[in-house]
Amino acid sequence: MTTRRTKTGRSNENELLTELFGHRFARPELLKWALTHRSLSYETNPETLPDPTSDNEQLEFIGDAVLGLIVAESLFRRFPASREGELTRLRASLVSRRNLGEVAARIELGSMMRLGRGEEQSGGRRKPALLANALEAVIAAIYLDGGLDAARTFVEEQIIEPSMPELDLALRDGDTFSGAIGDHKSALQEHLQAIGAGQPQYVLTSQSGPDHDKRFRVEVRVNDGSGGLKALAESEGSTKKQAQQAAARIAIEHLLSEQRASATIEGMG
């Protein structure tokens, strides 16, 4: 989903979370709590031990459990023929710190975090670990505010659905699959190699915006079989890496869709 931005790069917190997560908080204080990093608590009360409820670490604990339950149930439902080991491997990839950090970066969760000055100056809004922790805390906040169904809707839309092409690849390739879920570039490279299409190339096609809010547009291309290159997909992001990952994800979806269509036509012949 696309977020609305003001000139400062921010929207009203509650409006932005409603638009981005599809949940309107009946208790906005839960959202504020989920977005508050402990660095802010330490700077606010440097002489005393911070109150455990003054930062989002308790919510991370709840969010981790809620996320694990939702992902396990979803994988069980989506892949009923898979064995326990396969499902365990897929779940581990989906809930990994790497994947959660990528998801949080994609939905620009960092722009909403409440950080202390020191953490802000050290680039805390872009740190994968902080982003992953905040994402778990937000899942907990949605769960506590709207229940399991509300949390499930968010997890399905933002974490599971975008990774479905890679989940299919992982099950198809079995133990030979080495790329982590969420690392769309590695998954695309492995898929192209498997079908003999060569290495993907990522080309920066445009960039726009001021220095503090850059947008990069990247196209992923592959050998067309006659010595040239053809475009597979194009996407954009706030960094080149984000744009490349997004383009790779779209390319995988496109390639798998073509494969399914081809298999259907062959089956009808």
N, C-alpha and C positions, 0 to 999 in steps of 0.2 A: 504494500500500500504506500501511497505517497503522502508525506506529511506536509501540512501547511506551514509556511515560515513567515515570520515577520522580518523587518529589516535587520533585526539583531540576531536572526537565526533561531529565535524561540517563538513558540506560541504559548497561549495560556496553558499551564500545566494540565488542568483537568480536561480542557478541550482537546489538547493534543493527544492525551492518552485515550480519550474517547474515540477519536478518529483513528488512531493507530492500532489500538488493541480491541476496539469494538466493545468496550465496557465502560459504563459511566459509574464512577465510584459514589456509593451512598455515603461512604466515610472517607472523604479526601485525605484525612490524616494518615490513612494506611499507605496511600500513594506517596505522600511526603516522607514517611518513615522508610519506605522501600528504596527511595532515591537518595537517602542520606548516608554518605560514607563516614566511617569513623574518624577520618581526618578532620572533619568539620566539628565533631564533638570534642576532640582533643584541643582544638584551637579555641573553642567557645569556653571550655572549662579546663584550662591548663593545670590548675592547682588541685583538682579533685579527680578521682577515678570516674570515668564516664558512666552514666546510667546505661545498663544494657539495652534499654528501649530508646536510646538517643541515636542509634545508628542501625543499619539494616542487617547486621550479622545474625540476629535471631531469626529474621525473616528468610535469610539465605537457608538456614537449617530446615525450615518448614518447606520452602520452595523446592529444595533438593528432593525431599520425600514425595511431594505432590507430583513433581515432574517425573520421577522414576515410575510412579504408579500409572500415570497417564500414558507414558511412552510404552510401558510393558503391556498395558491393556490394548493400546492401539495396534502394536505389532502382532499381538496374539490374534486380534480380529482381522487384520489385513493379510496375514500370512499363516492361515490355519494349517498348512501342510509342512511348515518349517519345524525343525527340531529345536529343543531347548538351547543347545549350543549356538545355533545360528541366530536365534532371537536374542540371546545374551550378547553376542558380538555386535548386532545391530543396535541394541539399546546402549551399549557402552559407547559406541561412536556418536549416537545422537545426543547423549547427555555429557559428552566429554567437555572439558573446559575450552578446548580449541573450538569446537562447534558452537558452544553457547556464546563464546566471545565473538565469533563471526556473525551469528544471528543478531546479537546486540548491536554490533557495528552497522549491520545492514539496516536495522530499524532506527538507527541514530539515537540509541538510548543514552549514549554518552553526553549528548547535548542537554539532557534533562537531569543529570546527576547533580547532587548538592555536595560539593567538595570543599575542603579547607584550602587556604591560599597556597600552601606548600605543594599539596597534591595537584592543584590546578596548574601551578607553574611547571611541574615536572611532567605534564602531559597525561594526567590521570584519566582524562576523558577518552583517551585512545588505548589505554592499557587493557589487553585482553582479559587478564584476571579480574580486574575491577568491573569490566563490562559483564563478564560471565556471572559474577556474584550479584550484581545489580539485577540481572535478568532473572535469576532465581528468586530474588527478593520480590520482584514485581509479580512473578507467578504466585508467590505466597500471598501478596496483597490482594490480588484478584480472587484467589481462593477464599480468603477470610472475608472478603467483602461480598462476593457473589456466589460462592459455593463451588463445588467440583465441576459442574457443567460449564460455568464461566471460565474457569481455569483451563478446562479441556478444550474449549473453543480456541483460546489463544494459543495453546501449545500445538494443536493440530494445524492451525493456519500459519503460524510463524516458525515453527520448528520442524514438524513432521512433514507436512505437504511439500515445502521447498526441497526436501531431501529425498522424496520418493523415487526420482530417477536413479539416484545413487544407491538407494536401498535395493531396487530391482537389480542393478548391476552387481551389487555385493552378493546377493543370493545366487545369481546366475553364475558368477565366477568362483563362488565358494571361497576356499582358503587362499586362493591366488589373489584375492582382492587386497591391495595394500594401502590404498588411499583412505584417509579418514573421512567419514561423512562430514560434509561441510567444506571439504577441500575439493571444490568443483573442478579446479584446474587439473589436479592429479587424476580425478575420476575421468575427465574428458580425455586426457592423454592416454590413459590405459585403454579406454574404449576405442579410440582411434587406432591405437597400435594393434588391438585385437582384430579389427576389421581390415587391417592393412592400409590405413589411410594416412599414415605418417604423423609428423609432429604438428600440433596446432601453433599458429603464430598470432600474437596479440598486437594489434596496431592501434595506437592512440589517434583517433580521428578528429577530436576537438576537445577544448577545455574552455571553461567560462567561469565567470564570477570573480569577486574580489579575493585577495590572498587569504582572508580568514574564512572564506566559504566557497572554495573552489569546487567545480564539478568537472569530472573527467569522463569522456565518452570513448569506449574501446570496442573495437570489432575483432572477433576471433575468426581466423581464416585457416583453410586447410587445402592441401594439394587437390586440384580438380582432376588429376589423372592425365592431363595433357601438358604438364609443365607449368601451368599457371596456378593461381590461387582463387578459391571461391569463399565467399563470406558465409559463415554458419550462423552467426548471431551478433548482436550489438547491444550494449547496455552502458549505463553510467553509474558513477558513484562519487563519493566525496574524496576518495583516493584512487590512484591507478589500480592498486591491488583489489579494492572493492569492485571497481568496474570490471576488471578481468574475471574475478570470481563470478560476478553476476552474468557476464556474457557466456562463461563456460557452462553455468547452470542451464541457461536457455538453450545452448547448443546441444547439451545432453538430452534435454526434453524433446527437442526437434528430431534428433537422430533416432531416439527410441520410438517416437511417434511414427516416423517413416518406416522403421523396421516392423512395427506392429501392422501398419497398413499393408506392407508388402507381404507379410505372412498371411494376412487375411485374404488377399487376392489370390495367392498361391493355393490356399486351402479351398477356394471356391472353384479353381480351375480343374 
